[in-house]
Amino acid sequence: MVDLQADNASDFVANLRFAASHHVSISELCRQLGINRPQFMKYLAGKTHPSRNNLRRICDHFGVDEFELLMPHEQFKSLLRLRPGRDSETLNLPGLMRGLLQQAQRQRAELSRMLGWYYVHYHSATRPGMILRSLMTIHPWRDYTCYRRIERLSLQGEKRRPDVYKYSGVIVMVGDRLHLVDQETVTASELSHTILYPSYRNRVQLLTGMTMGVSGSDTHHTFASPVLMEALGRVIDPRKALRGCGLFEIDSTELSAPTRRYLAHIEDPARPWQLRAHPL
């Protein structure tokens, strides 16, 4: 069973009930989840909590992270209402786009080696000279390989409340490169694109490439930076890992040696290796 503290338990039950209310029936939801109805009713009543495996099924089905199910209820309701509905899957798509999504579906088995949790490192667009570490989980969703990522823009040890950004996306291999395309989920006002060199080892440990997106600052600069993803494992404590996220100096010993080496390729130490585009 997942160990929930008392202050999280009531929010979890309320959030699960709200998410379940979007389905025609609890029985149909349980069939889709592969969880028997009496057991799921105990979750809804707060009598027991899901096992780690069942919690993962529930999160994958609703497209949320474990920590999001523990959010204050009103915050969770706002988050879920911003997520695209299931009717979006029936949209008529251009042939090329439909083919790309079908390709992503066929690659699910091939991409299964990537499943798990990662720290993602790249140069911060809003805090020049700093390295931003975010947390990502790569997971299967129906026929696709999807991911969710969360950023916390704060220095380690800083007491102010950090700015938080959350992203959801899909992975597809085109040619011999991995393409990760996601959207920021809180305001839905931002897309980012990451291109990675694949790992051909049985166990993925490090992935490198480039990422491009939009700064979260008021300037909304478009930028690009080298990126390094470091595998944490398939089963971790997400809340503990999230505490390790934030902004770091490039030479911080809290960053691994491969991360420091990969992201330190800069011509001028005062200006990180990063491309920015400005409007005319």
Secondary structure, DSSP 4 states (H G I P E B T S, - for coil): -----HHHHHHHHHHHHHHHTTSS-HHHHHHHHT--HHHHHHHHHTSS---HHHHHHHHHHHT--HHHHTS-HHHHHHHHHHSPPGGGGG----HHHHHHHHHHHHTHHHHGGG-EEEEEEEE-SSSTTEEEEEEEEEEEETTEEEEEEEEEE-BTT--SPPEEEEEEEEEEEETTEEEEEEEETTT---EEEEEE----SSS--EEEEEEEEE-SSTT--EEEEEEEEEEEESS--HHHHHHT-EEEETT-TTS-HHHHHHHT--SBTTB-S-EEE---
